[in-house]
Amino acid sequence: MLKKLLLAGSAICFVTAALPASADTITFDLTHSGCSSGCNVLPAGTVTLEQNGLNNVLVTVQLTGDYSFRNAPDKNHHGFVFDLDSSVTGVGVSNITSGPTAQTFVFEGLGSYKDAGLAGNNPFQYALECTTCKKGTTTTPTQMLSFDVTGTGLLTSSFISNNGDYFGVDVVGLNQASGVGLTGNIGATGPNTPPTSPVPEPSSLFLLGTGLTGLAGLIRSKLFQA
């Protein structure tokens, strides 16, 4: 009987340990310049989508040292824009952070937001505006934006392309290479290859620990009965 228990426990451990899940993270390079006046250094940064639980995706925008977010002065420039599959409902944004110089970003909700030079000049569905960023060159740049997007049925794959562009970021150049003071929109035309290394899920590790604990209890019980 003890031998059967050990074999069964080994099988449980093997199956549980063999339940890895690839980290559901997708990264995009900002390589499509819609800047009418320049923006010569590309990629200008990255946009990373990370599944952050049920119906929640963490979005992180990281610009390079050549650019900063800016406060768009017109209807053709918005701080950050994106589209979602129409099957996602109840979309909201929370936990907005920015840096290294913190600014105030405001989620505008479902609407019509055009970033000129991107998506064939089609409008995007959602936008975040940097209400405290400067319109021109700043000595205290903001190059990181992070926030949670929530919505029923939301996955990283729910972020879709708008006529070739997945996202748009309105930037200002900070140095000679990028063009000091040059402004415009930069987009991402497609995702990079997501990581394929398996990452054990916390639930798998929990099941493994539970199985081992239960197995130890059964073995102890049988030994005492013997």
Secondary structure, DSSP 8 states (H G I E B T S, - for coil): -HHHHHHHHHHHHHHHHT-EEE--EEEEE--EE--SS---SS--EEEEEEE-STTEEEEEEEE-TTEEE----STT--SEEE-B-TT-EEEEEEEEEEEES---EEE--SS-EE-TTSGGG-EESEEEEESSS-SS--SS-EEEEEEEEEEET--GGGB--BTTBSEEEEEEE-STTT-TT-EEEEEE-SB-----SEEE-HHHHHHHHHHHHHHHHHHHHHHHH-
